[in-house]
Amino acid sequence: MAAMKPRTGDGPLEVVKEGRGIVLRMPLEGGGRLVVEMKPDEVLALGEAIDNCDGLKK
């Protein structure tokens, strides 16, 4: 049976290096956080996609 962990606060947006990967923890509207582990090249591609997104102030 899986351990039941109490839900802690949503917490801030954070990006940390863990082992060989980079972990993004993003708070979600309505509670909880989205947790995604990526390779460094995927992080760079995501950053580039965000930079090229229409509607962002530069």
C-alpha positions in Angstrom: 0.0 0.0 0.0 1.3 3.4 -0.9 2.2 5.8 1.9 -0.3 8.6 2.4 1.4 11.9 2.5 -0.4 15.0 3.8 -0.9 17.6 1.1 1.3 20.6 1.9 0.7 24.1 0.6 0.9 24.8 -3.1 4.3 26.4 -2.7 6.1 28.6 -5.1 7.1 28.0 -8.7 10.4 26.2 -8.4 12.9 24.7 -10.8 15.7 22.6 -9.3 18.4 20.2 -10.6 17.9 16.7 -9.2 20.4 14.1 -10.3 20.7 14.2 -14.1 17.3 15.9 -14.6 15.7 19.2 -13.9 12.4 19.3 -12.0 9.8 21.9 -12.4 7.1 22.3 -9.7 4.4 24.7 -10.8 1.4 25.7 -8.6 -2.0 25.0 -10.2 -5.1 27.0 -9.9 -7.4 25.1 -7.6 -4.6 23.6 -5.5 -1.7 21.2 -5.9 1.3 21.5 -8.1 2.3 20.1 -11.5 5.6 18.3 -11.2 7.6 17.6 -14.4 11.1 16.2 -14.8 13.0 17.1 -17.9 16.4 16.7 -19.5 18.5 19.9 -19.9 17.9 20.0 -23.6 14.1 19.8 -23.1 14.3 22.7 -20.6 16.1 24.8 -23.2 13.5 23.9 -25.9 10.7 24.9 -23.4 12.4 28.2 -22.7 12.7 28.9 -26.4 9.0 28.0 -27.0 8.0 30.3 -24.1 10.1 33.2 -25.5 8.6 32.8 -28.9 5.0 32.7 -27.6 2.6 35.4 -29.0 1.2 37.8 -26.5 4.2 38.0 -24.1 5.6 41.4 -23.2 9.3 41.7 -24.1 
